[in-house]
Amino acid sequence: MIAGPNPHENLSEYVNTAKVAQILAVARNTLRKWAEQGDIPVHRNPANGYRLFKREDLMRFLKKIDQSSTFGS
């Protein structure tokens, strides 16, 4: 698990669990499991401890998934 966002970063660079699960069309628990396993980097909101996903990490994860499905067919 990765520490919370750098205080100098803009929180708009992060997406919450619900939104990422919606984007990926997976259950929130699936996303939490992937984050726990280290498949996708996760950060914590320092104010409330909620999981946050950096947009650039999400894009990297989507590319990784796309490449693996392309090679698998």
Sine and cosine of phi, psi and omega as CSV:
sin_phi,cos_phi,sin_psi,cos_psi,sin_omega,cos_omega
0.00,0.00,0.66,-0.75,-0.04,-1.00
-0.99,-0.12,0.56,-0.83,-0.01,-1.00
-0.90,0.44,0.10,-0.99,-0.03,-1.00
-0.90,0.43,0.19,-0.98,0.01,-1.00
-0.85,0.53,0.56,-0.83,0.11,-0.99
-0.88,0.48,0.75,-0.67,-0.04,-1.00
-0.86,0.52,-0.32,0.95,-0.01,-1.00
-1.00,0.02,-0.14,0.99,0.03,-1.00
-1.00,0.07,0.46,-0.89,0.03,-1.00
-0.99,0.13,0.78,-0.62,-0.02,-1.00
-0.91,0.42,-0.26,0.96,0.05,-1.00
-0.93,0.36,-0.20,0.98,0.06,-1.00
-0.98,0.20,-0.06,1.00,-0.06,-1.00
-0.89,-0.45,0.46,-0.89,0.01,-1.00
-0.80,-0.60,0.62,-0.78,-0.02,-1.00
-0.99,0.17,0.20,-0.98,-0.06,-1.00
-0.84,0.55,-0.71,0.71,-0.04,-1.00
-0.87,0.50,-0.70,0.71,-0.04,-1.00
-0.93,0.37,-0.68,0.73,0.00,-1.00
-0.90,0.43,-0.67,0.75,0.04,-1.00
-0.87,0.49,-0.64,0.76,0.04,-1.00
-0.91,0.42,-0.71,0.70,0.00,-1.00
-0.87,0.50,-0.69,0.73,-0.04,-1.00
-1.00,0.09,-0.13,0.99,-0.02,-1.00
0.85,0.53,0.73,0.68,0.06,-1.00
-0.76,-0.65,0.28,-0.96,0.07,-1.00
-0.94,0.34,0.48,-0.88,0.04,-1.00
-0.84,0.54,-0.63,0.78,0.01,-1.00
-0.90,0.44,-0.57,0.82,0.06,-1.00
-0.90,0.44,-0.71,0.71,0.02,-1.00
-0.89,0.46,-0.68,0.74,0.03,-1.00
-0.88,0.48,-0.65,0.76,0.02,-1.00
-0.90,0.44,-0.71,0.71,0.02,-1.00
-0.87,0.50,-0.66,0.75,0.01,-1.00
-0.91,0.41,-0.68,0.73,0.01,-1.00
-0.89,0.45,-0.58,0.81,0.00,-1.00
-0.98,0.18,-0.16,0.99,0.00,-1.00
1.00,0.06,0.21,0.98,0.02,-1.00
-0.94,0.34,-0.53,0.85,0.05,-1.00
-0.68,-0.73,0.76,-0.65,-0.01,-1.00
-0.89,0.45,0.64,-0.77,0.02,-1.00
-0.79,-0.62,0.56,-0.83,0.05,-1.00
-0.86,-0.52,0.23,-0.97,0.04,-1.00
-0.87,-0.49,0.68,-0.73,0.10,-0.99
-0.93,0.36,0.85,-0.53,-0.06,-1.00
-0.91,0.42,-0.38,0.92,-0.03,-1.00
-0.98,0.19,-0.60,0.80,-0.11,-0.99
-0.73,-0.68,-0.07,1.00,0.05,-1.00
0.99,0.16,0.02,1.00,0.00,-1.00
-0.91,0.42,0.50,-0.87,0.05,-1.00
-0.95,0.32,0.64,-0.77,0.08,-1.00
-0.72,-0.69,0.57,-0.82,0.01,-1.00
-0.86,-0.51,0.79,-0.61,-0.01,-1.00
-0.96,0.30,0.69,-0.73,-0.06,-1.00
-0.83,0.55,-0.67,0.74,-0.01,-1.00
-0.92,0.38,-0.55,0.83,0.08,-1.00
-0.92,0.40,-0.63,0.78,0.02,-1.00
-0.90,0.44,-0.69,0.73,0.02,-1.00
-0.89,0.46,-0.66,0.75,0.03,-1.00
-0.89,0.46,-0.68,0.74,0.02,-1.00
-0.89,0.45,-0.69,0.73,0.02,-1.00
-0.89,0.46,-0.64,0.77,0.04,-1.00
-0.90,0.43,-0.65,0.76,0.01,-1.00
-0.88,0.47,-0.70,0.71,0.02,-1.00
-0.90,0.44,-0.69,0.72,-0.02,-1.00
-0.89,0.46,-0.66,0.75,0.03,-1.00
-0.91,0.41,-0.67,0.74,-0.03,-1.00
-0.93,0.37,-0.56,0.83,0.02,-1.00
-0.97,0.25,-0.50,0.86,0.04,-1.00
-0.92,0.40,-0.68,0.73,-0.02,-1.00
-0.96,0.27,-0.41,0.91,-0.04,-1.00
-0.98,0.20,-0.25,0.97,-0.05,-1.00
-1.00,-0.06,0.00,0.00,0.00,0.00
